[in-house]
């Protein structure tokens, strides 16, 4: 590559990187930003990342990638990341790099199982990506996978949605390139580490929500307990989902420790970094365990409050019905007197022209009512 070609290449890459920096400040759902970052090529020969919206543009922009596509040979370490690839692109890259049909089928079918499989000259990595921190619980099963094909001196990776993890790894390489022995296994480790760290915002959100729920337990109104229990169910669902994904990551790390040395790289080059991922996973699992215990404790307390409120309400209803029954009984007894003097027969006081009998009957009824109320009060019926 001549001086003019090298100058043209670096100027184009610099312009692309500037555009990427501006694009990163925009929302991820903008079509222009997605198009610019669809194909990204990193090479130790360039010491930077070239971006394009299709393979043809990337070939015309980057001479090392063009040479790779034409001859299948590249000097140095390279990494090609493809976002939202078409089946034709997957087939073309599979034929170029002699990828096994099972690997190609897993990528095209978007295999959701997390795994690392060894296929002779490469091993295939499938990892479940974390959702955005603002995702709702109903979308927990909608996260995509990251697929990586790791050779001895190259990596081919795919995602079917915009994800920041490749850019984080590129920045990490740029920050540590002066004292870093860069290999394909190390890049694979960095991707796994960054994907695992991507679960931290989700766990922070869940733990914060759980703490708020527990703190508001004593001030929650009875009418709001149902909503609080719904939130607890949602948080427990998120905790279970994240814990399941982290358990799968633990299995992937163990498989990675076995397969990373199969391509000729000394395991000591990467093994020292694997404990860092395992520490992160253990810390996150500990936080999830604490959140699960808090949710269980909060749910038990809310259920106890519901049982207490239900018992108190039943007692109040029973007491009210008892009082109404007692008052109704008194009224029925008072009607006996009025009915006796209202019969169509001769009754005492019928020929009297004053109201003495009427006052006497009324006073007798009042006396009987007071006496009955006193007796019921003493008997603690009302």
C-alpha positions as CSV (number, residue, x, y, z in Angstrom):
1,X,0.0,0.0,0.0
2,X,1.6,3.3,-1.1
3,X,1.9,6.5,0.8
4,X,-1.1,8.1,-1.0
5,X,-3.3,5.1,-0.4
6,X,-2.3,5.0,3.2
7,X,-3.0,8.7,3.6
8,X,-6.4,8.3,1.9
9,X,-7.3,5.3,4.1
10,X,-6.4,6.9,7.3
11,X,-8.2,10.1,6.4
12,X,-11.3,8.2,5.5
13,X,-11.1,6.2,8.7
14,X,-10.6,9.3,10.8
15,X,-13.6,10.9,9.1
16,X,-15.6,7.8,9.8
17,X,-14.5,7.7,13.5
18,X,-15.6,11.4,13.8
19,X,-18.9,10.5,12.4
20,X,-19.2,7.6,14.8
21,X,-18.4,9.8,17.7
22,X,-21.2,12.2,16.7
23,X,-23.5,9.2,16.0
24,X,-22.9,7.8,19.5
25,X,-24.4,11.0,20.9
26,X,-27.7,10.3,19.0
27,X,-30.4,7.9,19.9
28,X,-29.7,4.3,18.8
29,X,-32.9,4.0,16.9
30,X,-31.8,6.5,14.2
31,X,-31.4,4.7,10.8
32,X,-28.4,6.7,9.7
33,X,-26.4,5.7,12.8
34,X,-27.3,2.1,12.3
35,X,-26.2,2.1,8.7
36,X,-22.8,3.6,9.4
37,X,-22.0,1.0,12.0
38,X,-23.3,-2.0,10.2
39,X,-19.8,-3.4,9.2
40,X,-16.8,-2.6,11.4
41,X,-13.3,-3.9,10.7
42,X,-10.4,-3.7,13.1
43,X,-6.8,-4.7,12.2
44,X,-3.5,-4.4,14.0
45,X,-2.1,-3.2,10.8
46,X,-4.4,-0.1,10.8
47,X,-4.5,0.3,14.6
48,X,-8.0,1.7,14.2
49,X,-11.5,0.7,13.2
50,X,-13.1,1.2,9.7
51,X,-16.9,1.4,9.4
52,X,-19.1,1.0,6.4
53,X,-22.7,0.2,5.6
54,X,-22.0,-2.8,3.4
55,X,-19.2,-5.1,2.4
56,X,-18.5,-3.4,-0.9
57,X,-18.0,0.0,0.8
58,X,-15.8,-1.6,3.4
59,X,-13.6,-3.2,0.6
60,X,-13.2,0.1,-1.2
61,X,-12.5,1.9,2.0
62,X,-10.0,-0.5,3.6
63,X,-7.3,-2.1,1.5
64,X,-6.4,-4.8,4.1
65,X,-10.0,-5.9,4.2
66,X,-10.2,-5.9,0.4
67,X,-7.0,-8.1,0.3
68,X,-8.6,-10.4,2.8
69,X,-11.8,-10.8,0.8
70,X,-9.9,-11.4,-2.4
71,X,-7.2,-13.8,-1.2
72,X,-8.4,-14.9,2.3
73,X,-5.0,-13.9,3.7
74,X,-4.3,-11.2,6.2
75,X,-1.1,-10.4,8.0
76,X,-1.7,-9.6,11.7
77,X,-4.8,-9.8,13.9
78,X,-8.1,-8.7,12.5
79,X,-11.7,-8.5,13.7
80,X,-14.8,-8.0,11.6
81,X,-18.1,-7.2,13.4
82,X,-21.4,-7.2,11.5
83,X,-24.6,-5.7,12.7
84,X,-27.9,-7.0,11.3
85,X,-26.3,-9.2,8.7
86,X,-28.3,-10.7,5.8
87,X,-28.3,-14.4,5.1
88,X,-26.3,-13.7,1.9
89,X,-23.6,-11.9,3.9
90,X,-23.4,-14.7,6.4
91,X,-23.1,-17.3,3.6
92,X,-20.4,-15.2,1.8
93,X,-18.3,-14.8,4.9
94,X,-18.8,-18.5,5.8
95,X,-17.5,-19.6,2.4
96,X,-14.6,-17.2,2.7
97,X,-13.5,-18.4,6.1
98,X,-14.5,-22.0,5.7
99,X,-17.0,-21.9,8.6
100,X,-18.9,-25.1,9.5
101,X,-22.5,-25.3,8.2
102,X,-23.7,-25.9,11.8
103,X,-22.2,-22.6,12.9
104,X,-23.7,-20.8,9.9
105,X,-27.1,-22.3,10.7
106,X,-26.9,-21.2,14.3
107,X,-26.2,-17.7,13.3
108,X,-28.9,-17.5,10.6
109,X,-31.5,-19.1,12.9
110,X,-30.4,-16.9,15.8
111,X,-29.7,-19.7,18.3
112,X,-30.6,-18.5,21.8
113,X,-28.7,-21.1,23.7
114,X,-25.4,-19.8,25.2
115,X,-22.5,-22.0,24.4
116,X,-18.9,-22.4,23.1
117,X,-18.3,-25.1,20.6
118,X,-14.9,-26.2,19.0
119,X,-14.8,-26.7,15.3
120,X,-11.2,-27.5,14.3
121,X,-9.6,-24.2,13.4
122,X,-12.0,-22.0,15.4
123,X,-14.4,-22.1,18.3
124,X,-17.9,-20.7,18.1
125,X,-19.3,-18.4,20.9
126,X,-23.0,-17.7,21.5
127,X,-23.8,-15.2,24.3
128,X,-27.1,-13.7,25.4
129,X,-26.9,-9.9,25.5
130,X,-28.4,-7.9,28.4
131,X,-31.4,-5.7,27.7
132,X,-31.3,-1.9,28.1
133,X,-31.9,-0.8,31.7
134,X,-35.2,0.8,30.8
135,X,-36.7,-2.5,29.4
136,X,-39.9,-3.7,30.9
137,X,-40.4,-7.1,32.5
138,X,-42.5,-8.3,29.6
139,X,-39.6,-7.8,27.2
140,X,-37.1,-9.9,29.2
141,X,-37.2,-12.7,26.7
142,X,-36.6,-10.4,23.7
143,X,-32.9,-9.9,24.1
144,X,-30.6,-11.0,21.2
145,X,-27.5,-13.1,21.1
146,X,-23.9,-12.2,20.3
147,X,-22.2,-14.7,18.0
148,X,-18.5,-14.9,17.6
149,X,-16.3,-17.1,15.4
150,X,-12.8,-17.0,17.0
151,X,-9.8,-18.2,14.9
152,X,-6.1,-18.2,15.9
153,X,-5.5,-14.7,14.6
154,X,-9.0,-13.3,13.7
155,X,-12.5,-12.9,14.9
156,X,-15.8,-12.7,13.0
157,X,-18.8,-11.6,15.1
158,X,-22.4,-10.9,14.5
159,X,-25.3,-9.2,16.3
160,X,-28.8,-8.6,15.0
161,X,-29.3,-5.3,16.8
162,X,-27.3,-2.3,17.8
163,X,-25.0,-3.1,20.8
164,X,-22.3,-1.0,22.4
165,X,-20.1,-3.9,23.4
166,X,-17.8,-4.0,20.3
167,X,-17.1,-0.3,20.7
168,X,-16.3,-0.7,24.4
169,X,-13.8,-3.4,23.5
170,X,-12.2,-1.2,20.8
171,X,-11.8,1.6,23.3
172,X,-10.3,-0.8,25.7
173,X,-7.8,-2.0,23.2
174,X,-6.9,1.5,22.3
175,X,-6.4,2.4,26.0
176,X,-4.2,-0.6,26.8
177,X,-2.4,-1.2,23.5
178,X,0.9,-0.1,24.8
179,X,1.2,-2.9,27.3
180,X,-1.3,-5.4,25.9
181,X,-0.4,-8.7,24.1
182,X,-3.4,-8.7,21.8
183,X,-4.7,-12.0,20.7
184,X,-8.1,-13.3,19.4
185,X,-8.6,-15.1,22.8
186,X,-8.1,-11.8,24.6
187,X,-10.6,-10.0,22.4
188,X,-13.1,-12.9,23.1
189,X,-12.4,-12.5,26.8
190,X,-13.0,-8.7,26.6
191,X,-16.3,-9.2,24.8
192,X,-17.5,-11.8,27.4
193,X,-16.4,-9.4,30.2
194,X,-18.2,-6.4,28.7
195,X,-21.4,-8.4,28.1
196,X,-21.3,-9.7,31.7
197,X,-20.7,-6.1,33.0
198,X,-23.7,-5.0,30.9
199,X,-26.0,-6.8,33.4
200,X,-24.8,-4.4,36.2
201,X,-27.3,-1.6,35.3
202,X,-30.2,-4.1,35.3
203,X,-29.2,-5.5,38.7
204,X,-28.7,-1.9,40.1
205,X,-32.2,-1.0,38.9
206,X,-33.8,-4.1,40.4
207,X,-32.0,-3.8,43.8
208,X,-32.9,-0.1,44.0
209,X,-36.6,-0.9,43.3
210,X,-36.6,-3.7,45.8
211,X,-35.1,-1.4,48.5
212,X,-37.7,1.2,47.8
213,X,-40.5,-1.4,48.0
214,X,-39.2,-2.6,51.4
215,X,-38.8,0.9,52.7
216,X,-42.4,1.8,51.8
217,X,-43.8,-1.3,53.4
218,X,-45.0,0.4,56.6
219,X,-46.6,3.4,54.9
220,X,-48.3,1.4,52.1
221,X,-52.1,1.9,52.2
222,X,-54.3,-1.2,52.2
223,X,-55.7,-0.2,48.8
224,X,-52.1,-0.2,47.4
225,X,-51.0,-3.6,48.7
226,X,-52.3,-5.3,45.5
227,X,-50.2,-3.0,43.4
228,X,-47.2,-3.6,45.6
229,X,-47.6,-7.4,45.3
230,X,-47.7,-7.0,41.5
231,X,-44.4,-5.1,41.6
232,X,-42.9,-7.8,43.7
233,X,-43.9,-10.4,41.2
234,X,-42.4,-8.3,38.4
235,X,-39.1,-7.9,40.3
236,X,-38.9,-11.5,41.2
237,X,-39.4,-12.4,37.5
238,X,-36.5,-10.1,36.5
239,X,-34.2,-11.5,39.2
240,X,-34.9,-15.0,38.1
241,X,-34.3,-14.1,34.5
242,X,-31.0,-12.3,35.2
243,X,-29.8,-15.1,37.5
244,X,-30.5,-17.7,34.8
245,X,-28.5,-15.7,32.2
246,X,-25.6,-15.3,34.7
247,X,-25.6,-19.0,35.4
248,X,-25.2,-19.6,31.7
249,X,-22.4,-17.1,31.6
250,X,-20.6,-19.1,34.2
251,X,-20.8,-22.2,32.1
252,X,-19.6,-20.3,29.1
253,X,-16.5,-19.0,31.0
254,X,-15.6,-22.6,32.0
255,X,-15.9,-23.7,28.4
256,X,-13.9,-20.7,27.2
257,X,-11.1,-21.7,29.7
258,X,-11.0,-25.1,28.0
259,X,-11.1,-24.0,24.4
260,X,-9.0,-20.9,24.4
261,X,-5.8,-23.0,24.4
262,X,-7.0,-25.2,21.6
263,X,-5.9,-22.7,18.9
264,X,-2.3,-22.6,20.1
265,X,-2.5,-19.6,22.5
266,X,-1.0,-20.3,25.9
267,X,-3.8,-20.5,28.5
268,X,-1.8,-18.4,30.9
269,X,-2.2,-15.4,28.6
270,X,-6.0,-15.3,29.2
271,X,-6.5,-17.5,32.3
272,X,-5.4,-14.6,34.5
273,X,-8.3,-12.5,33.2
274,X,-11.0,-15.2,33.7
275,X,-11.0,-14.9,37.4
276,X,-12.1,-11.2,36.9
277,X,-15.2,-12.3,35.1
278,X,-16.0,-15.0,37.7
279,X,-15.6,-12.4,40.4
280,X,-18.1,-10.1,38.6
281,X,-20.5,-12.9,38.2
282,X,-20.3,-14.0,41.8
283,X,-20.8,-10.4,43.0
284,X,-23.8,-10.0,40.8
285,X,-25.2,-13.3,41.9
286,X,-24.8,-12.2,45.5
287,X,-26.7,-9.0,44.8
288,X,-29.5,-11.0,43.2
289,X,-29.6,-13.3,46.1
290,X,-30.0,-10.4,48.5
291,X,-32.7,-8.9,46.3
292,X,-34.5,-12.2,46.3
293,X,-34.4,-12.4,50.1
294,X,-35.7,-8.9,50.4
295,X,-38.5,-9.6,47.9
296,X,-39.4,-12.8,49.8
297,X,-39.4,-10.9,53.1
298,X,-41.5,-8.0,51.7
299,X,-44.0,-10.4,50.1
300,X,-44.4,-12.3,53.4
301,X,-45.0,-9.0,55.3
302,X,-47.5,-7.8,52.7
303,X,-49.4,-11.1,52.9
304,X,-49.4,-10.9,56.7
305,X,-50.9,-7.4,56.4
306,X,-53.5,-8.7,54.0
307,X,-54.4,-11.5,56.4
308,X,-54.5,-9.1,59.3
309,X,-56.7,-6.6,57.5
310,X,-59.0,-9.4,56.3
311,X,-59.4,-10.8,59.8
312,X,-60.1,-7.3,61.2
313,X,-62.7,-6.6,58.5
314,X,-64.4,-9.9,59.2
315,X,-64.6,-9.1,62.9
316,X,-66.0,-5.7,62.2
317,X,-68.7,-7.1,60.0
318,X,-69.5,-9.8,62.5
319,X,-69.8,-7.2,65.3
320,X,-72.0,-4.9,63.2
321,X,-74.3,-7.8,62.3
322,X,-74.5,-8.8,65.9
323,X,-75.6,-5.3,66.9
324,X,-78.2,-5.1,64.1
325,X,-79.6,-8.5,65.2
326,X,-79.9,-7.4,68.8
327,X,-81.6,-4.1,67.8
328,X,-83.9,-6.0,65.5
329,X,-84.9,-8.4,68.3
330,X,-85.7,-5.5,70.6
331,X,-87.9,-3.9,67.9
332,X,-89.7,-7.2,67.4
333,X,-90.5,-7.5,71.1
334,X,-91.8,-3.9,71.2
335,X,-94.1,-4.7,68.4
336,X,-95.8,-7.4,70.5
337,X,-97.2,-4.7,72.8
338,X,-98.4,-2.4,70.0
339,X,-99.9,-5.4,68.2
340,X,-101.8,-6.5,71.4
341,X,-103.4,-3.1,71.8
342,X,-104.2,-2.8,68.2
343,X,-106.3,-6.0,67.9
344,X,-110.0,-5.7,66.9
345,X,-111.2,-6.7,70.4
346,X,-111.9,-4.9,73.7
347,X,-108.7,-3.7,75.2
348,X,-108.0,-1.7,78.4
349,X,-108.2,2.0,78.1
350,X,-110.2,2.0,74.9
351,X,-113.0,4.2,76.3
352,X,-110.6,6.6,78.1
353,X,-110.7,10.1,76.7
354,X,-107.2,11.2,77.9
355,X,-103.7,10.1,76.9
356,X,-102.7,8.3,80.1
357,X,-102.9,4.8,78.6
358,X,-101.0,6.0,75.5
359,X,-98.2,7.4,77.7
360,X,-98.2,4.3,79.8
361,X,-97.9,2.0,76.8
362,X,-95.1,4.2,75.3
363,X,-93.3,4.4,78.6
364,X,-93.5,0.6,79.0
365,X,-92.0,0.0,75.6
366,X,-89.2,2.4,76.3
367,X,-88.6,0.7,79.6
368,X,-88.5,-2.7,78.0
369,X,-86.1,-1.4,75.2
370,X,-83.7,0.1,77.8
371,X,-83.9,-3.0,79.9
372,X,-83.1,-5.2,77.0
373,X,-80.3,-3.0,75.9
374,X,-78.8,-3.1,79.4
375,X,-79.0,-6.9,79.5
376,X,-77.4,-7.2,76.0
377,X,-74.7,-4.7,77.0
378,X,-73.9,-6.7,80.2
379,X,-73.8,-9.9,78.1
380,X,-71.4,-8.1,75.7
381,X,-73.6,-9.0,72.8
382,X,-73.5,-5.4,71.6
